[in-house]
């Protein structure tokens, strides 16, 4: 059997790494009362904490089905990590924003996740870590720009 093409192998490896890291992240986040999909939402909000978002906008940005995003948003609102208000431009939707408690929970989650992630790079020189990050950032930006309309 021949080896698959290199682009496939690279993205396949990233997927395997994601699965392994996600499994560990779920274990680390559990004591914080946080599931990985909820952390993903908090992380999404953390990049622009003052910006209000709709469920539709979040689902589009994360490329997740809207019902799943709605379910996780409701959990975060119930925990006080997101707040919602009526969307003046569209009475059918709500505007969501990160609360101070949500910011604190995000920071606690990052602090809890960091030690196990850092262990993976213990024997990597910082130069190699920065190079890997730069190349992955380049790949992420390409995929982000090349999204197919739904």
N, C-alpha and C positions, 0 to 999 in steps of 0.2 A: 504494500500500500504506500502510495506517495504521500509526502507531507503536504498538508494544506498550505495555501499561499501565506506568505509572511504577514500581510495585513490582517488576515483572518486570525492567525495565531496570536498576534499582538492583542487584538480586541478580545479574543477568547481568554487570554491570560488575565486581562483586566477584569473580565467577568468573573473568573474563578477567584481572583483576589477580592473582588467585591463580595462574593458569597462568603468567603472565609472571614473577612473583616466584619461583615454584617452579623454573622452568627455570634462572634465575640462581642460586638457592640451591644447586641440585645441582652447578653448576659451582664455586661457592665452597667447598662442603663436601667435594668430591672429594679435594683434597690432605690433608684431615684424616682420610681413610679412613672417611668417614661419608656415607651416603646420606640423602636427605631423609626417607624413612619412618622411618629409625633416629633421626634428629634429633627427629622428631615424638614418638617414644616417650621419648627423653631429656627433652624439654621437658615432656611429660606428668608424668614422675616428678619433675622439678625443682620443681614447685609445692609438693609435700609430700615432700621427699627422704627423710624417715624413715618414711614410710608404705609398708608392703608391699602389693603388688597381685597379683591373679591375672590370667592371660591373659584369662579370661572377662570380668572386670571392666574390663580395659583395652579390650577389643574393644567392650564395651557403651558405655563412656565416649566412645571415639573414633568409634563407629559404623562400625567397620571389620570385615571378615570375620575370624573367629577364626583360620583357617589362615594368613593373611597376617601377623597379629599374632604368632602362634607362631613363624613363620619369622624375623621381625625380632628378636623377643626372643631366640631362640637365637643369632643373630649377636652381639647385645649381650652376652649371657652369655659367649660364646666370647672376646670381646675384653676381658672383665673390667670392662665398664661397668655391668652389672647382675649381681647375685648371686641365686641361687635357693636356696630351702630347702623342705623338705617342709611342706605345709600340714597342721598338726595337726588341723584341722577337717574336712579332706577329703583323704585319702591319694592321690586320683587327680590332684590339682592341686599346683602349686608356688606358693610365695609369692615374689615378686620384689621386689627393692629396689635402689635406686641405690647404686653404690659410690663411694668417693672419686675413683677414676679416671673414673667416669661423670660426676660433678659437674664435674671438671676439663675433660672433653671437651665437656660442654654449654657451659661458660663460654667455651672456645676457639671453639666454633661460633658462639655469639652474638657474640663479638668479631669473628669473620671476616665474619659477615653484616651487621653494623651499618653499616660504611662505605657499602656499595651501597644499603642501605635509606635511610640518612640523606640520600644524594644526591637521592633522590626528593622530599625535603622542604626542600631547600636554600633555595628562595625562598618558603617558607611561614612566616608568622609563627607563633610558638609558640602563640598564642591559637587560630589556625585548626587547628593540629595537635591541640590539646587538645579542641577542639570536635568534630573528626572522630572522635577516639578515643571521646569520650563517646557520640556517636551510634552508632558501630559497636558499642560495648559494650552499649548498650541493645538493639540488634538481635540481637546474639549471645545475650544473656540471654533474649530472647523465644524464639528458636529452641531454646535449651537447655531452657526450660520446656515448650515445645510438642512435644517429641519424641513420636513415635508408637511405641507398644509393638511390639516385633518378635515 
